[in-house]
Amino acid sequence: MSNKQKAVPQIRFEGFTGAWEQRKLGEVTEFSKGSGYSKADLTSQGTPIILYGRLYTKYETEINDVDTFVHMRDNSVLSQGGEVIVPSSGETAEDISRASVVTKAGVILGGDLNIVKPNTTIHPPFLAVTISNGNQQKELSRRAQGKSVVHISNSDLMDVLLRLPCLEEQSSIGEFFRTFDTIITNQKRKLEGVKRLKKAYLQQMFPQVGETTPKMRFSGFTDPWISVSLGAISNIKTGASDVQDAVADGKYPFFVRSEKVERSNKYLFDGEAILVPGEGRLGDIYHYINGKFDYHQRVYKISDFSSDAHCLFVLYAMQKTFKQHAMTFTVRATVDSLRLPMLTDFNILLPIIEEQMKIGAFFVHIDTQITAQTQKLEQLSKLKAAYLQRMFI
């Protein structure tokens, strides 16, 4: 064909040497649309359905299991297996430049989904991966139209240019990234498992509302915990403007976000992972050990703890309860904001200092595991991105 152009990727599986051909998506696929369901239609049981939002919140190259259901209507669009779905609307052009394969038949395909059915010259997982990455993704993004909400139609998809190897190489590439996605998914589950474990321990190792002792304690500790105000055991202050502040006194201060900040500000959490706070993190707690941080009028610094309070214990006690306190009593002007008395008057139950130290060290150990699992997930994601760059044209 006259529109074919030949090229090869940087990395290939052994045994494949032929050039990749360029074809328009509309030449090798058929197009249709999903039917109009929304989140309001979801039920606890019924026929499985995929809504377009799943491709943002739970993206997978292949969708094998569906855990959302509706009561099926007449004229619903059902999958046959092997369809590639692409969102037809999203907040950004990058949002809709992604695709997934629906592997099972009988799944309802909801509205705002473009449905692409490959012919026998294209392996569906390969098509999903190539649409979601590299030059094809960039071309798809360029074709997206709109401002507050962007759209892309089947007519836009038809002219997207694909680079295609032979079907056998497509299958090998699809299987490779399917395996990679499985490893990443399992790593995400491990990370979420450790986070759930921490949440459960926070509930068990700190007293519930109206109680003075926790349900779970280290052996040898039996005394009731004593209520004190945060202002009585620490120094609390806020910056006046954007400045850099370094701490090297070993006091381990930590910080409480005062409001939603438009720009990104970096905090060092537990001396390991860099977090960039975004919207909606009012009352989040950040622990600083070493280095520098943005310290300004929107962030309270809590430091210089009394001899009766161990900084790490107070950190985790606040992680358990302070955010809800902040959201309940927030003063709202143009943005949600905390006021100093909300911190100084915040009550914390303290056991003796030896028990505090054990509890603090226990949760530091869990946070170290969370950091390690997070870093492993980041490394896997970077490795996948590197392979995507070098295995596609």
Buried (B, 14 or more C-beta within 10 A) or exposed (E): EEEEEEEBBEEBEEEBEEBBBBBBBBEBBEBEBBBEBEEEBBEEEBBBBBBBBBBEEEEBBBBEEBEBBBEBEEEBBBBEEBBBBBBBBBEEBBBBBBBBBBBBEEBBBBBBBBBBBBEEBBBBBBBBBBBBBBBBBEBBBEBBEBEEEBBBBBEBBBEBEBBBBBEEBBBBBBBBBBEBBEEBEEBBEBBEEBBEEBEEBBEEBBBEEEEEBBEEBEEEBEEEBEEBEBBEBBEBBBBEEEEEEEBEEEBBBBBBBBBBBEEEBBBBBBBBBEBEBEEEBBBBBBBBBEBBBBBBEBBBBBBBBEEEBBBBBBBBBBBBBBBEBBEEBBEEEEEBBBEEEBBBEBEBBBBEBEBBBBBBEBBBEBBBBBBBBBEBBEEBBEEBEEBBEEBBB
